[in-house]
């Protein structure tokens, strides 16, 4: 006999104290684990008659039993919740795939030490640097060190059995200590410089190398000076690429991003003011569909479920959650470390935050754009448009300009396997009133479909136009003027809220207006191709606007005389490296103010 779960009877006996609750189905399988400051109030929210999200309603429909465990406070509830999630991995919880071990850079203890990636117990003699967020981040650091200081990275078994230098020596990635082609003192100096870099003392290191370069040049040791110049150039380039140095703090920057197709959390690790690397996580999203819920679940699992996990002194996040205070208290209780969670940040930290958000959004977009997802979305679109079979070619058009300047129209093309980038096109719009998007769209579509009338190109199955009724009517007028055979027209307007997921769609005619649910795969495809057309148009517009920009010589920089030119070249190791530097990096050079650095950068990157 099947026992039907009675939520009213259960709630009448439920405690209002903090604790953890576990939900089971009819086969006693654990569905979901949650915590609450007030168990009765939290559980009652699941059994209200209306207002539940679809995934929550699906969970509630399967509940046959609920068990609770009362705890002394919310902190203990959070710790118990994470223990149960890690052990049982319930299907409706947000689940983080844990890598179990974290990579380090290992410097062996020997006459000629080796640099390598290390995971697991630290049993070997030597030094360990890290942990790093991913093996890829370590490989980038090791590659730089190999090019800059030529420290060996080969296995000891390979090193001990060499009778002649290997290929790494030939391509100038190693000094061949295996066959005695480098003195121990010189190799020890390279190791010391490598350690300075791994410890985050890159500014001190570049200053030391710059001084050595100048000294070698004064002594007419031009080959040595050139080698040092190249080392300084490589290090300066890395510092500029990171553009993250803002002190000596240990910070993790965490950004969560979701859309109806999934979730991504991007983490950037900064230690000693230097970026160690970044990593994308794609947690399995359960019933929680809000960004704040995903962020809270990720932070709890990432920092509470492993004692090996390196803890920063500060977390910078892109969204806040009411459980953050309990999380900080739980970390202090479990690991004895104080942690600050920041959301409203400025300056360098704000740039870190925005970079993490951008990476999370981009990574999720790339993940959802794979062939399997796209094919499924094409089938869903065919169903929405009442087509007998999925369309094979979609084209979408968008317009981009800056107050009417350098107007560019874009055309992007998608097929069942994804973007067909070889068929992308841009149109430089001329001879229209500045800011007249309708006229710009008319010109772009006329140029595109005139070629089809002449027998060039392929006719799309569905033509999407980013805009509302006006743009759709403009597209219809062009097709009628050119007598193009009937094809499906789809206008995509942002809707009254102007938020993703609430678009208003127009099929063939402005009178045929409709919307799709926010979790519709067909809508996801429309959003994806619309956003790609927008990106492609903006990229073309910016390229057109800056087409005439060229890098000038340093001698053409106003306000920089021979002495400052000499100091700049010595600081960066050459004009090429100066050309790569950002305003912030130029301002770090001796005698260069922020205002002068901006002037130098603008002149170097202008006509």
Secondary structure as UniProt FT lines:
FT   HELIX           7..12
FT   STRAND          19..24
FT   TURN            26..27
FT   STRAND          30..36
FT   HELIX           39..44
FT   HELIX           45..47
FT   HELIX           54..62
FT   STRAND          65..70
FT   HELIX           74..88
FT   TURN            91..92
FT   STRAND          104..108
FT   TURN            111..112
FT   STRAND          115..118
FT   STRAND          126..130
FT   HELIX           135..149
FT   HELIX           156..160
FT   HELIX           167..170
FT   TURN            171..172
FT   HELIX           177..179
FT   HELIX           184..198
FT   TURN            199..200
FT   HELIX           202..218
FT   TURN            219..220
FT   HELIX           222..242
FT   STRAND          251..259
FT   TURN            260..261
FT   STRAND          262..271
FT   TURN            272..273
FT   STRAND          274..281
FT   HELIX           291..304
FT   TURN            307..308
FT   STRAND          314..317
FT   TURN            322..323
FT   HELIX           324..335
FT   STRAND          340..342
FT   HELIX           347..368
FT   HELIX           371..384
FT   TURN            385..386
FT   STRAND          394..402
FT   TURN            403..404
FT   STRAND          405..415
FT   TURN            416..417
FT   STRAND          418..419
FT   HELIX           421..423
FT   STRAND          425..428
FT   TURN            434..435
FT   HELIX           437..453
FT   TURN            454..455
FT   STRAND          462..466
FT   HELIX           469..481
FT   TURN            482..483
FT   STRAND          488..493
FT   TURN            500..501
FT   STRAND          504..507
FT   TURN            510..511
FT   STRAND          513..514
FT   TURN            518..519
FT   HELIX           521..545
FT   TURN            546..548
FT   HELIX           554..556
FT   TURN            558..559
FT   HELIX           562..572
FT   HELIX           575..580
FT   HELIX           583..587
FT   TURN            590..591
FT   HELIX           594..604
//
